[in-house]
Amino acid sequence: MSVKPAMNKQFPPDRIIIFDTTLRDGEQCPGATLNVEEKLIIARQLARLGVDVIEAGFAFASPGDFEAVQKIAKTVGTETGPVICSLARAIKADIEAAAQALKPAVHGRIHTFISTSDIHLEYQLKKSRAEVLAIAEEMVAYAKTFMDDIEFSPMDAARSDPQYLYQVVERAIAAGAKTINIPDTVGYLTPSEFGDLIRGIKENVPNIDEAIISVHGHNDLGLAVANFLEAVKNGARQLECTINGIGERAGNAALEELVMALHVRRQYYSPFLGLPAESEEPLTNIDTRQIYKTSRLVSNLTGMLVQPNKAIVGANAFAHESGIHQDGVLKNKLTYEIMDAQSIGLNDNLIVLGKHSGRNAFRTRLKELGFELTENELNKAFLRFKDVADKKKEITDWDLEAIVNDEIRQAPELFHLELVQVSCGDKARPTATVTLRTPTGEELMDAAIGTGPVDAVYKAINRVVNVPNELIEFSVQSVTAGIDALGEVTIRLRHNERVYSGHAANTDIIVASAQAYVNALNRLYAALQKGAELQKDNPQGNKSSVAEPAVAQTSVE
């Protein structure tokens, strides 16, 4: 396979490289599955945020992942954009799929990995140390034939024998790896241990200066961010993290916490990067004013709500209830706040537009908020804005973001909700009537009784659509304060072990619930149609060009 090599992007030596894996490791969080369009929306926002590297997916894992990596590479991987990366096991087929998917990116990176801990070698890979050492060297060299920017990870490095780890890292660099990622795959180490591990690599790998040391870690003991900051002090220059810290099990190191720690405490961390303590130079390329918006976008699309007491982006992060604290903040914010809420893009919730605002003002405000819409997307969002403005007197930036995100990430509209009406009360049986327009254009009406109004609506919709599914998650979140606030609903359905998400926002929570459910059903129905078409075109059941991954080595950092 011949693939045009991507350019190798250079990063300043006195700055921390932010490697975002929200779309790969973050998506592995149970229930956080994203479709291709949703991944593209997040990738665009990550580029606005200023991340240096986007790990867009695991191209070999499925046709959907391959498509997502390829689209992100083409759309976001521009000359001035971030490096677009795809994960690949140390297997030729994985590496080939990654290279092919990354072909449209100006700056592409293949991230290949293999386990190095004895427990993984014995029980997962069933290979000797010598075999793994040879595979790592061979597969890094093979990846290098496709592009210059290669990252290598010795998976479960935290539990690997240090002397063996040094050997593997040395051979990977010699084979052409530009970045060496040291993962704490199971979130086992403490900060001092993680710092010692990075320092040991710096001191014992002869050619380590030819590569950038990266770190990847999970938050099983709640130490991921602390571990990474200790790694920075000992020579790590790339941090692999996710928005809101989402990811496998207890999640990954949270991007927003790492970035703001380096921002607020840059006088402390600057000397470790060769800068004077008094330097005001930013230590990352992140536009911190985009942090809060990015957090909300990822939360909305994945359905993973942010806990109120979450550092940096939680609802209570800048709230003060104690009288002493309130008094101090009113006199001087620095008495109880170490950072300004505006520094993460959390501005005062001011009225920006109303029902008399025109299309140009609407378009201008969206551009200021960082949205770049096509004419068709703008038209849809503007109509929705007018509808909300008729019901809600005060339209805020948060409302605008909810409206736009809701409109531009809708699934193809196969079923359309024409009407939803409910009757309920403490002495009444909750009853719902719904009318849906089917894919053939026919309007169907049905009614159902449920344990509550939303349950009744969903039962009525199911009677019309008649596609078996299991509702596994239902969450509601208010966009703003006030009785007329937009309510955002996220739901997840399961069908044949696959999960389909739906999302909607409306001032009427019952309507939002119905729209979110229909949105998820549209995704499910579209997948069933696509499956039927593939079966029709391929009756012999031949596998697609991007195969499902083999059983061995399927675990990733």
Buried (B, 14 or more C-beta within 10 A) or exposed (E): EEBEBBBBBEBEEBBBBBBBBBBBBBBBBEBBBBBBBBBBBBBBBBBBBBBBBBBBBBBBBBBBBBBBBBBBBBBBBBEEBBBBBBBBBBBBBBBBBBBBBBBBBBBBBBBBBBBBBBEBBEEBBEBEBEEBBEBBBBBBBBBBBBBBBBBBBBBBBBBBEEEBBBBBBBBBBBBBBBBBBBBBBBBBBEBEBBBBBBBBBBEBBEEBEEBBBBBBBBBBBEBBBBBBBBBBBBBBBBBBBBBBBBBBEBBBBBBBBBBBBBBBEBEEBBEBBEBEEEBEEBBBBBBBBBBBBBBBBBBBBBBBBBEEEBBBBBBEBBEBEEEEBEEBBEEEBEEBBEBEBEBBBBEEBEEBBEBEBEEEEBBEBBEEBBBEBEEEBBEBBBEBBEBBBEEBEBBBBBBBBBBBBBBBBBBEEBBBBEEBBBBBEEEEEBBBBBBBBEBEEEEBEBBBEBEEBBBBBBBBBBBBBEBEBEBEBBBBBEBBEEEEBBBBBBBBBBBEEEBBBBBBBBBBBBBBBBBBBBBBBBBBBBBEEEEEEEEEEEEEEEEEEBBEBEEEBEBBB
